[in-house]
């Protein structure tokens, strides 16, 4: 890792590290049931989330999260491209906006009645929550492609598949990734929410059981695990975006530089 990357990582982590230090110092002598000492929480975190609960709770949650996100994101891109390319299909956008406004958590009882309480139900809930930001952002990205670019591809006689892969998807990819970044956080919320109802494993189940049993160190340890997962997912998505959209960021930077020079 280069020195520049190390500096960026240090700038990113100094505030969380400071907050953890303050939490450690302020909770050292705590006797509160709700806010136990951080040392006790970290001991529980190490014993449970690095060893005991990895196979029984952590991995099932991550598997459901990955499967639901993949299904929802794939459907979102496919349907978004179709809606963006078809003026007639875009008439359905107001209805889709109404459906997107329904909180995914509110659908969990209905999904349980229809699909039961297995992993399929959890994956369906995660996929439903993931679908909408990807679909709507993809639709907007495809819809706002420069018409002259489409005319040029038609003039060149490109096949529809080549136009889709070489023109439409690359041009809409900044908007698609914006939807994916939003969908990741929604997928994590949906994962936990789906495990709070009629579940026997998963991070959400552990949080609920710890709360009901007044096991506050376990509850805080599970919340820390969720924070780490969220941070890791955001980092992975940022890395994928930089790799996939390197050309876009370079173009934007060169455009800004050219504009700045003209102003001077």
N, C-alpha and C positions, 0 to 999 in steps of 0.2 A: 504494500500500500504506500502511495506516495506521501510526501510530507504535506502536500496540500490537502489530501484526503484526511490525514490525521488531524490537521487543524480544523477542517470542517466538522469532523466527528466530535472534537473537543468542544467547539462552539455550540454544537447541538445538544451535548449531554451535560454541560456545566450546570444548567438550572435544575434539571431533574436530580443530579447528584447533590446539589445544595439542599434541595427540598428533602431528600432522603436523610441527609445528615441532620437537618433541623428536626425531622420527625423522630429520628433515633434519640437525639438529646432530650427533646421535650417529653418523650414517652418512657424514659428510662425507669422512673419510679412510679409509673402509672399503676393504680389499683382499680381503674375503671373497667367494668365488665364489657363496655362497648368499645373502648379504645385501649387494648392491651399493649404492652411494650412491643416496639418494633422487633426487638431481638427474639421475642417469643413467636411473633408472626413469621419471621424469616426461618426460624427453626422448623416450624410447621410446614412452611413452603418447601424447604429442602427435603424433608422426610416424605412429604406427600407428592408434590408435583414434580420432583426430580426422580422419584423412585416408585412409591407405593401406588399412586393413582395414574401413572402414565398409561398403562395398558387398559385399565378399567374405565377411565373417565376422559383423560386428555386426548388420546388417539381417536376414540369414537367421535368426539366433538370435532376434531380436525378433519376427519374423513367426511363427516356430514357437511361441514363447512365447504370443503373443497368440491364435493360432488354437487351441492346445491348452487354454489357460485358458478361452476363450469356450465351447468345446465341453464341457469338463468342468463348468464352472460352470452352464451351461444345463441339462445333463442332471441335475446334482445338485439344482438347484432343482425341476425338474419331477418327478423321482422322489421327492424329499423331501416335496413337497406330497402326492403320491399316497400315500406311506407314512404320513404324519402324519394324513391324513384317514380311512384305512382301518385299523381295529383288526386285521382279518385279515391285511392285508399287513405289519403291524408284527411278525408272527411271524417274518419273515425277517431282522429286525434282528441277531440273534446271528450269523447267517451273514455278513451284511454287515460286522460288526465283525471277523470273522476275515479276510475279504478285505482290509479296510482295513489290517490289521496287516502284510500282506505288503509289504516295502519295494519301492517302484516300481523302484529300481535293479536289484533281483534279477530283474525280468521282462524286462529289456532283451535278453538273449540269445534268449529265447523269441520276443519280438516281432520281432527281426531275422530269425529263421528263418521266421516266418510272413509278414512284410510286406516284408522286404528292408531296405535301408539308406537309403532316400530320406527326404524330408521327412515323408511320411505316417507312417512308423514313429516319427519323433520327436514328431510331433503327437499320435499315439495314446498314447505314454508320458506326455507332459505332461498330456493329458486324463485319463488313468487316475489319476495322482497328485492332480490337482485335484478329481476327482469326490467323493472320500470325505468330506473335511471339510465340503464344501458340502452334500452329501446328508444326512449325519448331523445337522448343525446345523439344517438346514431341517426335517427330520423332528421334531426336538425342539421347535423353535419352533412348528410347527403343532400338535403334540400337546398342548402346554401352553397353548394359547389358552383363555381363560376360557370355560367352558361356557355361562355366562349370556349371553355375547356371541353365541355361536352360536345359542342359543335365541331371542335377540332378532331376529336376522336371519331365522330361520325364521318367526317370528311376523309379521314385516313382509312376508313373501312375496317376498323378493329372489330373482332367478334365480341359478343356481349360478355362472354366470360373474361376475355382479356381486358375489356373496358372496366369490368367490375374489379378485377384483381390489381390492375396497374394504374387505374385512374380514380375510381369511386372510393374504394376502401382507403388508399393512401391519403386522398384529399380529406376524407371524413375522419381519419384516425385521431387527430387532436381532440375532436369532440367525443369520439368513442372512448378514449382513455380518460377523459373527464368523467364520463359516466361510470367507467370501471372503478375509478378512485372512490367515487361516492358509493358505489355498490358494495365495495369491500367492507366499509363500516356498517352498512345495513345488513350485510350477510352475517357479520359477527353478532350484531344485536339479535337477529332472527335465530341464530344458532342457540344463544343463551335462552331466549324466550321460548323456543320450542322444547327446551329441556326442563322448563319450569312446570309443565303440565303432564301428569301421568307418565313420568319418565323414571327410570331406575338407574341411569348413569349419565355422565356428561358433566361439564363444568357448571351449567345452570342447575342441574340436580344437586350437585355438591353445595352450591351457594344456598339453595332453598333448604336442604337438610341441615346445614350448619346454622342457619338462622332460626329454624324451628327448634333446634336442639340447644340454642344459646352457646354454640361453639364459635365464638367470635374470632379467635385466631385462625380457624379454618376458613371462615368467611372472608377475612381480609387476605389470606393467602391465595384463595381462589380469585379474588378481585385483582391481586397483583399479577396472577397468571394471565388473566384476561388483558390487562394492560400491556404485558409483554407480547402477547399474541397480536394485539392491535398494532403495536409499534413495528413488529416484524413484518406484518402484512403490508403496512404502509411503505416500509422500506423496500420490500420486494416489488410492489407496484411501481414505486418511483424508479427502481432500477430497470424494470421492464419498459417503462415509458421512455427513459433516456436512451435505451438501446433501440427501441422501435422508432422513436421520433427524433433521433439525432439530427436528421436532415432538416426537420422543421425548426428546431431550436437554432441551428446554424443559420438558416435562412432568416429567421426573425432577428437574430443578432446582427447579421449583415445589413438587413433592412434598416434597423435602428441606427447603425453606424453611418449608413449612407444619408439618412435623414438628418442626423446630427451634423454631419459635415456640410450639408446644404444650408442648414440654418446658420452655421458659422460663416 
